Amino acid sequence: MSNSGRPLSPHLSIYRWPITMVLSILHRMTGVAMSIGLVVLAAWLMQAAAGPEAYLGFTTTMSTFIGKLFLVAWSFAFFFHAANGIRHLVWDTGRGFDKRQADRSAWIVVAFAALATAAFWWAAT
Amino acid sequence: MDRGRLRGTCDRGLLVGSDMSLKTPLGRVLGLGSAKEGTDHWWGQRVSAVAMIVLGSWFVYSLLRLDSLTYLDVIRFIGVPLNAVLLSLLSLTLAYHSYLGVQVVIEDYVHAPGTKVVSLLLSRFAHVFVAIAAVYAILVIGIGS
């Protein structure tokens, strides 16, 4: 860059991330995570269709510590992406763009995703 | 700014201007612009998102209601026709929504034209494969039980 000395817009590494920015990135990351989860969902159904032995192999894999870790991550991704997706749908109607409103809805999404994930696994086990 | 570069820009501008073509302005842009499908991607994403709220809630509720995820319980669950239909819908909607999302991610981050086209194709093939696999498995279980 030849324009050294001129003010630059804040670079990502020194920028204090606003919560709205974190959620925007998380929305994409959880979306991609669930695209991978979709493959596992299809594998789950395929193994169930293949018979009891194949199915047992699948559940055994998913019951390992790493398997469970992925399942918890996918459940969080689901609840987060769903809640933030609703936030996006509200924005599509032209509402909620005010800075305070956007910050507040962001924290509501984070709180919901965390609570729903905890409640889901509490109810499931 | 050096004058040479400025002149170069002007020269190119003149060249383009003097490139007299017998094509009409309309003929020059036909086939290059909007195919009147500009909102399809956006709208498809929203419609599948709304569908996923309903189907996703049903799926979470169903998972919690299942006694266990053992073979027999899962087969019995998918054996109920309404469950099989909703699970198929979920798989198809999810695959469609996922395809639209992954497409945007690829378009945003993959810049080399060749790699981009190949990635988009692979993503499309993978999504169709996964969707068909899921629905086929549901059908096999549903008809078998």
Boltz contact constraints between the chains, C-beta under 6 A:
constraints:
  - contact:
      token1: [A, 31]
      token2: [B, 101]
      max_distance: 6.0
  - contact:
      token1: [A, 35]
      token2: [B, 98]
      max_distance: 6.0
  - contact:
      token1: [A, 35]
      token2: [B, 102]
      max_distance: 6.0
  - contact:
      token1: [A, 38]
      token2: [B, 94]
      max_distance: 6.0
  - contact:
      token1: [A, 38]
      token2: [B, 98]
      max_distance: 6.0
  - contact:
      token1: [A, 38]
      token2: [B, 130]
      max_distance: 6.0
  - contact:
      token1: [A, 39]
      token2: [B, 130]
      max_distance: 6.0
  - contact:
      token1: [A, 42]
      token2: [B, 130]
      max_distance: 6.0
  - contact:
      token1: [A, 42]
      token2: [B, 133]
      max_distance: 6.0
  - contact:
      token1: [A, 42]
      token2: [B, 134]
      max_distance: 6.0
  - contact:
      token1: [A, 45]
      token2: [B, 134]
      max_distance: 6.0
  - contact:
      token1: [A, 45]
      token2: [B, 137]
      max_distance: 6.0
  - contact:
      token1: [A, 45]
      token2: [B, 138]
      max_distance: 6.0
  - contact:
      token1: [A, 46]
      token2: [B, 133]
      max_distance: 6.0
  - contact:
      token1: [A, 46]
      token2: [B, 137]
      max_distance: 6.0
  - contact:
      token1: [A, 48]
      token2: [B, 74]
      max_distance: 6.0
  - contact:
      token1: [A, 48]
      token2: [B, 141]
      max_distance: 6.0
  - contact:
      token1: [A, 49]
      token2: [B, 137]
      max_distance: 6.0
  - contact:
      token1: [A, 49]
      token2: [B, 140]
      max_distance: 6.0
  - contact:
      token1: [A, 49]
      token2: [B, 141]
      max_distance: 6.0
  - contact:
      token1: [A, 52]
      token2: [B, 71]
      max_distance: 6.0
  - contact:
      token1: [A, 55]
      token2: [B, 71]
      max_distance: 6.0
  - contact:
      token1: [A, 82]
      token2: [B, 56]
      max_distance: 6.0
  - contact:
      token1: [A, 85]
      token2: [B, 49]
      max_distance: 6.0
  - contact:
      token1: [A, 123]
      token2: [B, 64]
      max_distance: 6.0
